């Protein structure tokens, strides 16, 4: 992703403070185990899972789709991208009912590593779809949601506290490391940068997404005074609107 300060996209930054969590997720993927990752918006769930997918070959990454017809299509596309030989290119054009059957058959014959990110209010038809593959020997499903309630019906699968990873706020050192990485990535310069750092770290309370978003906004001319100082209050308000949306 680009790093242009005027670009709304976010560059891929090095992980900060999530090393133990990364190891646990990668261990689950490699061992054919399942796990649910919980954490509020901005806690780093998506960034962490994407890193794990890069490190564990053959892992399919899927952005969760609440629509039970769209979800199998997204899953088939992710499996093709991950190199699963049981699903062919173009399978997503099949009807949803036919595609669900194809996916069940393919994953029962060749279990896969699957990451499903951003689950929100899963329905019982979605639960029935995942129940079929969840218990396949060797199948690994790592899911993420903001909290247990957001899992919806999938909470019936991901109920075991031993298979739950709760992300906690970054500590002071990790927050400062992430701030430094973000400032460098977005090329942030200001006469009050040291003061800005102090206020960002205090206001974010260890929420990595808010740290990155505040640095992204701070790189834009509209968040500067005529003397080049960062307008922290405006940055803070707009970062909250963005990360909590």
N, C-alpha and C positions, 0 to 999 in steps of 0.2 A: 504494500500500500504506500501511497505517496506521502511525502513529508513537507509539502508546500504549506507554509503557515496560513495561506489563504484557502487551503483546501479543507473541506469538512471531514475528509478521511483521516484516520489515525495511523501513524507508522507503527510497525511491529517493534515494540520495545523489549529489551531483555527482561525476563522475569525477575521480580524483586521480592524476596521474603517468602516464596512459596516452594522452596526446594523439597521439603519433606512431603508436602501435598503432591507435588509432581511425582515423586518416587512411588508414593502409595498408589496413585492412579495408574502409572505405567506398570506396576507390579500386578495390579488387578487385570489389566488388559493382556499382559503376557501369560498370566496363569489361567485365563478363561474364567475369571470371576466377574461378578457384577458389583456395582457401587453407585451410590447417589451422592452428588456433590451439592451442598446447600450453601447459599450465601446471598446477601442482599445485592441489589443493583450496584455495579461498580466494584464489587469485591474481587473481581478478577477471574470469575468462573470460565468465561469464554476464552480468554487469553491463555489460561492454564490448560484447558482441554485442547486447544489448538496446538500448544507446545507438545503435549503428550502424543497427539496424533502424528506430529512430525517425527517424534522420537521412536515410535513403535510402528514399524512398517506394516502396511496392510490394514490400518485402522480407518474405518469410514466415519466421517464427521457429518452429522445431519443437524441442521437448524430445525427445531421442532415446529411442526405445523398442526394447529388445532383441528383443522379439517381432516377427517378420517380418510377422505379420498386423496387429498394432496400428500399426506404423510407417506403412503407407500411409494408414490412417485419420487418424492425427495429421497427416500431411502434407497430406491433402486439406482438413482443417479449417483448417490454417494458410494454405493458398493461398486459400481462400474468404475468410478474415479479411483477407488482404492485397489482395483485390480482383481475383484472377486470374479472368478471364471464361471460362476453359476448364473450370473445375470449378464445379459448381452446389452450392448449399446442400443438404445432405442426402446428398451423394454418399458420405459415410463409412458409410452404412447398406448399401452394396453389399457383396457378398462380397469377400474380400481379393483373390482372383484377378481378378475383374472390375475391381476398383478399381485394381489395378496397371496393367492395360491402359489404363484411362481416364487415369491419371496420365501414363503414357508418351506417349500420343497428344496429350494437352493440352500437355505441356511440349515436345514436339517441334515442335508448331505454334506455340506461344508460349512461348519460353524465359523463365525466371523467376529472380529473386534468392532464394536459399534459404539459410537459416542452420540448421544442425543442431547443437544444443548437447548436450554431455555424452555423447559416444559411448563405449561400453564393450563391448569384446568382440564386435564385429560379426561375424556369421556369413557364410558364403559366399552363401546366398540374399539377404542384405542387400546384399552386394557386387554380385551380379548385377543387383539392382534399380537401384542407383545407377550402375553402369557404363553402362546404357542412356541415362541423361540427362546423365552427366558430360561426354560429348564432344559434346553438342548445341551448335552454334555460338550464342554469346550467353548460354548458361546459366552462372550463377554459383552455386557451392556453397561456402559457408564452413562448415567443421566445427570442432568443438572436442573435445578429449580431455585427460586429465591427462598422458599421454605417448604416444609412438609405439606402444608395446606395447598400450595400451588401445584403439587403433583396430581391433585384430583384423584381420579380412579386408580392411577398408577401407584398411589400410596399403598395399595394392596400388594404390590410386588416389592416395592422398596420400603419395607417396614422395619427391617432389622437394624438396630442401632450399631451393630458391629460392621455393617456395610454402609454406613453413613459417614460422610466426610463433611464436617461443618467448617467453612472457611471463617477465619477470625480476622479482625483488622490487622493491617501491617504494623509492625513495631516501629519505633522511631528511626532506627537505622535503615530499615527497608524502605520506609516512606521517604527519607532523605535521598536514598539511592535512586528511587523511582523518579523523584523530582529532578535530580540531576540528569537522568537519562532523557526525561521529557523535555527539559529546557534545551538540551543539546539537539534533540531530534527536531524540535520546532524552531530552533535558532532564536530563542528568546533572549533579548538584550534590553535592559532598562536601568535607569539610574537608581531605582529602589528595589533591585532584584533581591538583595539579601532580606530586606523587610518583607517583600512579597513571598519569599520562601517560608519565612517564619509564620506568616499568616495562613498560607496555603496548608502547611503541615498541621497547624492548630485546627483550622476549620474542617479539614478532611477527616480528622480522627482516624486515620489509617485506611480510608477508603481509596484504593488505588485508582478507580475510575474517575473520581472527583479530582485527584491530583493531576492526572493526565489531561482531563478536560479543562481545568483551569489554566494549565500551561499552554494548551492549544489556543484557547481564547486570548491569552496574554500576548501571543505573537501577532495578533491582528491590530492594525492601526486604530480601529474604532474603539479599542479598549485602552488607549493611551491618552495622556494629557499632552498639551503642547510642548511641555518640557521633557517628554519621554517617560514619564512615570506611568506605571500600570495602575489602572483604576480597579483596585481590588474589589470593592463593593459590587461593582457592575459585573466583574468576572465571576464573583461568587454566586450572585443571583442567577445569571445565565447558565452557569455550570450545573446548578441544582436542577434547573428546568430541563436541561439536556439529559443528565444522567438518571433522573427519576422518571423520565417519560416512559 
